[in-house]
């Protein structure tokens, strides 16, 4: 899997709306349908935030 990057200001707001802490999550990729693939900074678990959240 790709290396995660720090979220931008806009992505931090999206993580907060998904009730996740932006300090603990890294952005892996953005999909064409608008969803975002994120990875936890410490546990390496992967989640997908759907486009409807942001």
KOLLOZA-664318 format. One record per residue (C-alpha): residue number from 1; residue in three letters; x, y, z. Coordinates in steps of 0.2 Angstrom, whole numbers. Layout:
<rs>
[r NUM "ALA" [X Y Z]]
...
</rs>
This chain:
<rs>
[r 1 "UNK" [0 0 0]]
[r 2 "UNK" [6 18 -3]]
[r 3 "UNK" [13 28 11]]
[r 4 "UNK" [1 40 19]]
[r 5 "UNK" [2 59 19]]
[r 6 "UNK" [-3 72 31]]
[r 7 "UNK" [-21 78 28]]
[r 8 "UNK" [-23 96 21]]
[r 9 "UNK" [-34 108 30]]
[r 10 "UNK" [-50 103 19]]
[r 11 "UNK" [-46 85 23]]
[r 12 "UNK" [-45 88 41]]
[r 13 "UNK" [-62 95 41]]
[r 14 "UNK" [-69 80 32]]
[r 15 "UNK" [-61 69 45]]
[r 16 "UNK" [-69 79 59]]
[r 17 "UNK" [-86 77 51]]
[r 18 "UNK" [-83 58 50]]
[r 19 "UNK" [-79 59 69]]
[r 20 "UNK" [-61 55 67]]
[r 21 "UNK" [-46 64 74]]
[r 22 "UNK" [-36 71 60]]
[r 23 "UNK" [-20 70 71]]
[r 24 "UNK" [-22 51 70]]
[r 25 "UNK" [-25 48 52]]
[r 26 "UNK" [-15 49 36]]
[r 27 "UNK" [-22 51 18]]
[r 28 "UNK" [-18 37 7]]
[r 29 "UNK" [-27 41 -9]]
[r 30 "UNK" [-43 50 -16]]
[r 31 "UNK" [-54 40 -27]]
[r 32 "UNK" [-62 46 -43]]
[r 33 "UNK" [-80 44 -35]]
[r 34 "UNK" [-74 57 -21]]
[r 35 "UNK" [-71 45 -7]]
[r 36 "UNK" [-55 45 3]]
[r 37 "UNK" [-44 31 8]]
[r 38 "UNK" [-36 34 25]]
[r 39 "UNK" [-24 24 36]]
[r 40 "UNK" [-22 26 55]]
[r 41 "UNK" [-5 33 60]]
[r 42 "UNK" [-1 20 73]]
[r 43 "UNK" [-11 4 70]]
[r 44 "UNK" [-10 5 51]]
[r 45 "UNK" [-29 0 50]]
[r 46 "UNK" [-37 7 33]]
[r 47 "UNK" [-54 15 31]]
[r 48 "UNK" [-63 23 17]]
[r 49 "UNK" [-73 39 20]]
[r 50 "UNK" [-87 40 7]]
[r 51 "UNK" [-90 55 -3]]
[r 52 "UNK" [-107 59 6]]
[r 53 "UNK" [-97 64 22]]
[r 54 "UNK" [-87 78 14]]
</rs>
